[in-house]
Amino acid sequence: MPARRTTEPTVNPARGAALVVIAVVLGLVLLRNGLDTSTVVSSGRDDTEVTGDTGGTDDPGTDPGTGEEGDGGEGGETAARPPAEVTVLVMNGTSVNGAAGKYSTAIGTAGYQMLEPATSQVKTPTTLVYFVEGFEAEAAQVALAAGAPATVTPAPMPTPPPGDIGAANVVVVIGDDIASATPTTAGAPTG
């Protein structure tokens, strides 16, 4: 009796193509949802999720949960304080001399109260924006005023902070990504 020849598994190109298409579609859905800014999640004061559309029933300057004036820390949906009421510190997180100074000047032209530029204790390849409690909305506007890349998401002030922040409400640590660029205040708030 002749030896039985084993058969190797067959490759089904249609199955492979279908798996690739499914992986690409799944990747696109995850990527879109990961970068979608139309939904904002609350800052953690409660478990309520705030969406970009409030149905037009809430005054943007009030806290939807209490009806009281917001403090700017409720998921970015409350009205931010005017620039004149926000103290900003710009720190240089790079080896590019003068980066903090030129960005401090640019942000200051948008009306923010500026502290003297400083050097960060940490070097960073990407620009970072930090806020003290209650200044999340303002930090987002400062990031725009600084011309920070859209990928920069303001974060709560770390412990320890990137240096002596004094009375700053918002701290911008300039990274290598924009240190050599010319600052612009095109995205700065107007009021």
HELIX and SHEET records of a PDB file:
HELIX    1   1 PRO A   13  LEU A   35  1                                  23    
HELIX    2   2 PRO A   83  GLU A   85  5                                   3    
HELIX    3   3 ALA A   99  GLY A  108  1                                  10    
HELIX    4   4 GLU A  136  ALA A  146  1                                  11    
SHEET    1   A 2 THR A  39  VAL A  41  0                                        
SHEET    2   A 2 GLU A  49  THR A  51 -1                                        
SHEET    1   B 3 GLN A 113  MET A 114  0                                        
SHEET    2   B 3 THR A  87  ASN A  92  1                                        
SHEET    3   B 3 ALA A 118  THR A 119  1                                        
SHEET    1   C 5 GLN A 113  MET A 114  0                                        
SHEET    2   C 5 THR A  87  ASN A  92  1                                        
SHEET    3   C 5 VAL A 170  ILE A 174  1                                        
SHEET    4   C 5 LEU A 128  PHE A 131 -1                                        
SHEET    5   C 5 ALA A 155  PRO A 156  1                                        
END                                                                             
